[in-house]
């Protein structure tokens, strides 16, 4: 079961943080169809939020087809996101955790890490190549690579 948390210092509304956490859980495989989400009451208690906040998050997830409310039984995951191999995700998560340890040791704070990750996501050539949308100013792969003198 997912354990929600709400960052009060964030500019993201609490309900949107809850929605994001469910979506992330589905992407990384910690949530699967059939899993039960915490009751509204338990989220209200653990996150000290208003019941309306939790209901709004659950309703948004329901409208997007990711969860379904079952009268008297609770709210259950009904959809999926992403298709990555769970073993690959676990390995990459471990690598990322080690990298985060290095970032923390270098003095980076959460916002620094988020900014760094966002910049790499936007700038990484594999993203553009996958999307097939290289900009005209961007050279094609291998273009502009100088051959060393004497190389064939």
WOHU-V220984 format. One record per residue. N is the residue number from 1. RES is the residue in one small letter. OMEGA is omega in degrees with one decimal (NA if undefined). D_FIRST is the distance of its C-alpha to the first C-alpha in Angstrom with 1 decimal. Layout:
BEGIN
n->N res->RES omega->OMEGA d_first->D_FIRST
n->N res->RES omega->OMEGA d_first->D_FIRST
END
This chain:
BEGIN
n->1 res->x omega->180.0 d_first->0.0
n->2 res->x omega->173.9 d_first->3.8
n->3 res->x omega->-177.7 d_first->6.6
n->4 res->x omega->171.6 d_first->9.5
n->5 res->x omega->-179.8 d_first->13.0
n->6 res->x omega->177.8 d_first->16.4
n->7 res->x omega->-177.5 d_first->19.5
n->8 res->x omega->-178.7 d_first->22.4
n->9 res->x omega->-178.7 d_first->24.9
n->10 res->x omega->175.3 d_first->23.8
n->11 res->x omega->178.3 d_first->26.0
n->12 res->x omega->179.7 d_first->23.0
n->13 res->x omega->-176.6 d_first->22.3
n->14 res->x omega->-178.4 d_first->19.1
n->15 res->x omega->-179.9 d_first->18.1
n->16 res->x omega->176.0 d_first->18.7
n->17 res->x omega->178.9 d_first->16.6
n->18 res->x omega->178.2 d_first->13.5
n->19 res->x omega->-179.0 d_first->14.7
n->20 res->x omega->-178.6 d_first->15.3
n->21 res->x omega->176.7 d_first->11.9
n->22 res->x omega->179.8 d_first->10.5
n->23 res->x omega->177.8 d_first->13.6
n->24 res->x omega->177.9 d_first->13.4
n->25 res->x omega->177.0 d_first->9.9
n->26 res->x omega->-178.9 d_first->11.8
n->27 res->x omega->-176.0 d_first->14.8
n->28 res->x omega->174.3 d_first->13.7
n->29 res->x omega->176.6 d_first->11.7
n->30 res->x omega->172.6 d_first->8.2
n->31 res->x omega->179.8 d_first->7.5
n->32 res->x omega->176.4 d_first->9.8
n->33 res->x omega->-177.9 d_first->11.8
n->34 res->x omega->178.3 d_first->10.8
n->35 res->x omega->179.5 d_first->7.0
n->36 res->x omega->173.8 d_first->6.7
n->37 res->x omega->177.7 d_first->6.5
n->38 res->x omega->177.7 d_first->7.1
n->39 res->x omega->177.4 d_first->10.8
n->40 res->x omega->-178.6 d_first->13.5
n->41 res->x omega->-178.2 d_first->14.9
n->42 res->x omega->177.4 d_first->12.0
n->43 res->x omega->177.8 d_first->11.9
n->44 res->x omega->-178.9 d_first->15.7
n->45 res->x omega->-175.0 d_first->15.8
n->46 res->x omega->-176.3 d_first->13.6
n->47 res->x omega->-176.0 d_first->15.2
n->48 res->x omega->175.3 d_first->18.5
n->49 res->x omega->178.5 d_first->18.9
n->50 res->x omega->177.8 d_first->20.7
n->51 res->x omega->178.9 d_first->19.1
n->52 res->x omega->178.6 d_first->21.1
n->53 res->x omega->-179.2 d_first->19.3
n->54 res->x omega->178.8 d_first->15.8
n->55 res->x omega->178.5 d_first->17.7
n->56 res->x omega->178.9 d_first->19.5
n->57 res->x omega->-178.7 d_first->16.5
n->58 res->x omega->179.2 d_first->15.0
n->59 res->x omega->178.4 d_first->18.5
n->60 res->x omega->178.3 d_first->19.1
n->61 res->x omega->178.7 d_first->16.1
n->62 res->x omega->179.3 d_first->17.5
n->63 res->x omega->178.7 d_first->21.0
n->64 res->x omega->175.9 d_first->20.1
n->65 res->x omega->-177.4 d_first->18.8
n->66 res->x omega->178.2 d_first->15.3
n->67 res->x omega->173.9 d_first->13.7
n->68 res->x omega->177.2 d_first->15.5
n->69 res->x omega->177.1 d_first->15.8
n->70 res->x omega->-176.1 d_first->16.8
n->71 res->x omega->176.8 d_first->19.2
n->72 res->x omega->-176.8 d_first->18.2
n->73 res->x omega->179.9 d_first->15.0
n->74 res->x omega->-179.3 d_first->12.7
n->75 res->x omega->-173.2 d_first->11.6
n->76 res->x omega->175.9 d_first->10.5
n->77 res->x omega->-179.2 d_first->10.6
n->78 res->x omega->-178.1 d_first->14.2
n->79 res->x omega->179.0 d_first->15.6
n->80 res->x omega->173.3 d_first->15.6
n->81 res->x omega->177.1 d_first->17.1
n->82 res->x omega->-179.0 d_first->19.0
n->83 res->x omega->-177.6 d_first->20.3
n->84 res->x omega->176.3 d_first->20.3
n->85 res->x omega->-178.4 d_first->20.3
n->86 res->x omega->179.4 d_first->17.1
n->87 res->x omega->177.6 d_first->19.5
n->88 res->x omega->179.2 d_first->21.4
n->89 res->x omega->180.0 d_first->18.5
n->90 res->x omega->179.4 d_first->17.5
n->91 res->x omega->179.7 d_first->21.3
n->92 res->x omega->178.0 d_first->21.7
n->93 res->x omega->177.1 d_first->18.8
n->94 res->x omega->178.1 d_first->20.6
n->95 res->x omega->179.5 d_first->23.8
n->96 res->x omega->177.6 d_first->22.6
n->97 res->x omega->177.3 d_first->21.3
n->98 res->x omega->177.9 d_first->24.8
n->99 res->x omega->179.2 d_first->26.4
n->100 res->x omega->175.2 d_first->24.5
n->101 res->x omega->177.4 d_first->25.9
n->102 res->x omega->179.4 d_first->29.3
n->103 res->x omega->178.4 d_first->28.9
n->104 res->x omega->179.6 d_first->28.0
n->105 res->x omega->178.4 d_first->31.0
n->106 res->x omega->175.7 d_first->33.2
n->107 res->x omega->179.9 d_first->32.3
n->108 res->x omega->175.9 d_first->30.1
n->109 res->x omega->-177.7 d_first->27.9
n->110 res->x omega->-178.1 d_first->24.8
n->111 res->x omega->176.1 d_first->27.1
n->112 res->x omega->-179.4 d_first->29.4
n->113 res->x omega->-179.9 d_first->26.7
n->114 res->x omega->178.8 d_first->25.5
n->115 res->x omega->179.4 d_first->29.2
n->116 res->x omega->179.2 d_first->29.9
n->117 res->x omega->179.0 d_first->27.1
n->118 res->x omega->-179.3 d_first->28.1
n->119 res->x omega->178.6 d_first->31.7
n->120 res->x omega->177.7 d_first->31.1
n->121 res->x omega->-178.5 d_first->29.1
n->122 res->x omega->-171.6 d_first->32.0
n->123 res->x omega->-172.5 d_first->34.8
n->124 res->x omega->-177.1 d_first->33.7
n->125 res->x omega->-178.9 d_first->36.3
n->126 res->x omega->178.9 d_first->33.9
n->127 res->x omega->-178.9 d_first->32.2
n->128 res->x omega->-179.4 d_first->35.6
n->129 res->x omega->178.4 d_first->36.9
n->130 res->x omega->-179.5 d_first->33.9
n->131 res->x omega->179.1 d_first->34.5
n->132 res->x omega->-175.3 d_first->38.2
n->133 res->x omega->175.2 d_first->39.2
n->134 res->x omega->177.8 d_first->41.2
n->135 res->x omega->-179.7 d_first->43.3
n->136 res->x omega->-178.0 d_first->47.1
n->137 res->x omega->-176.6 d_first->47.5
n->138 res->x omega->-178.3 d_first->45.1
n->139 res->x omega->174.7 d_first->46.9
n->140 res->x omega->179.2 d_first->46.0
n->141 res->x omega->179.1 d_first->44.4
n->142 res->x omega->179.9 d_first->47.2
n->143 res->x omega->176.1 d_first->49.5
n->144 res->x omega->178.9 d_first->51.3
n->145 res->x omega->-178.4 d_first->50.8
n->146 res->x omega->174.3 d_first->54.1
n->147 res->x omega->176.8 d_first->55.6
n->148 res->x omega->-179.9 d_first->57.0
n->149 res->x omega->179.7 d_first->60.8
n->150 res->x omega->-179.9 d_first->62.1
n->151 res->x omega->-178.3 d_first->58.9
n->152 res->x omega->NA d_first->59.4
END
